[in-house]
């Protein structure tokens, strides 16, 4: 009997630290799994019509993440988050911490963190982004904001995502104020990583492409408001022979209000791009949307987006960016997009959405299209029918 009691005591002694560790751990696993399937009309290319194509996609928002927090005393906490893309098709093989991921400290004074995160401008545009999805075949973010998702100033300076204003930017130093009666201030700046590239020398242009972003949000009751400003420093190309250190700037505002079962929202963005010595392009865009929760699990959602003509004195040159890019200034260089969808919510965590989306280019525009479909001819349109399954855990 004594031997048995001794064995139990020893086993308990070894097990106790593990139990204590498990109780002290605050690590959580969370995520969102999204799958989309649809048929896209890619419109007409310069050489002729393209066939309709079907897409199986995992739009932005699909993720799996780990986050945790440690109380350090005196109201101070250390925390981390590592959020990664989770493509159930197994086609996107990107690694860990590709989405909102950071390490930081927080307390009564606010939250200071370092990593990749949605910029203050993106978060400021969030309240008014009502009634439409942002990426995939239902993506409504490309025309008004140049897209929504991951970006890196180092890569954007080569024009790839230079026009993206809803950014999840890499290498940010980020401050979030406490929330005062629904009001919060946000500020962030990125690191000039490209300065370390051996191809650049002292005096060369665009040595430190970086993002500087400011935002303020208010949310109380049925009202949501966001106001933001962002500067893309040294984004006009980054080769040693590039002309000048062109900066891009934008400010935006968003507003949402819920009337019982109906929420309406809108955004406005005013952007300016420096394209060369004394040259610039300007673009103004806006959106308007509604989400009507009809009854029980049924909802109707709609969104409209409009891009005005490109203004400014740069009337020649290549398009800035990809889908949603900024063409040279001139008449009929805008476009519009709209989406109408029906959502059935099986629960708070699982929903199914069916939607029709259409994107139209003005007569002298080739830059706006559905999701990742191919470029179109000037003045051409593209459209899609798709369904989307979203499950959160």
C-alpha angles and dihedrals in degrees: 000000000000090000091052092049090049091051091051091049093050092047090050092050091054093044096048097076091050091050091048091049091050091051092050095047117104098180113135131191117215140153153142126247115201130180126182132186126180151134120254129200101213094194127217126327125203090267095047145285121337122218122251111263133200120227132200103197143171102211126205115289095055106123150138119212146181123207136171144171136207123201108227098183133255090063092298122128134183117214142175139192130191113186121178137184114263112199110186089195088064089227099112106067099178117146137242128310095018093139132044101339130153149135122228155131129260138183142137088308093060138263126303117187142161129215141053115336145148106280121243090251091055091050091047090055090049102084094059097042094102131155103017142073119243108219141018124042087324091049114141098167100082100072100045101032107016091252137310125252146048119008140161124203090219091059097034091060088071088062097257096117100000092124096049112114099169093067136169092204127202126231098020129167101208137189126191119186122219114271110260111196090324096318123115135173122213131192133173142163132190130227120255093235097162092069087082093061110116092219091073125076133191110291095022118131126258098018095151115035107182142155124238114188135178130183146166127198135188126194124171128143112323095344129091126176133177132183123181146168129196136182125197102204119208095357098141096104121303106229120120089247097048114127111248133329099278118196127202121211136185140170126196143181133199135189134187133178132181120218103190106290095357125079120190126189144167143185137205126197128185114190134180126194125197105216102174143334104326093349129116145162126211130200131183121194137174141183137202125191146164137202115198116190096203101186136322110333096349123104137168117208130188136174136180126194129189131192116194126216118290109259132191137077098287101099097162141043139070127317115269109236133344127274106016091017125164115252125203113285120273144100122310093019097129136077146189140229136193139185135196119190145169122214129196114194112206089184140334088283105038129054140161123213131192117191147167117214129187131184122191129192123210118242095275098036130098101162107087123080146135117290113300097338120133125281117274136218120266112289093009127134136214132200144178145200113209147155126215133198117202124187123177126196 
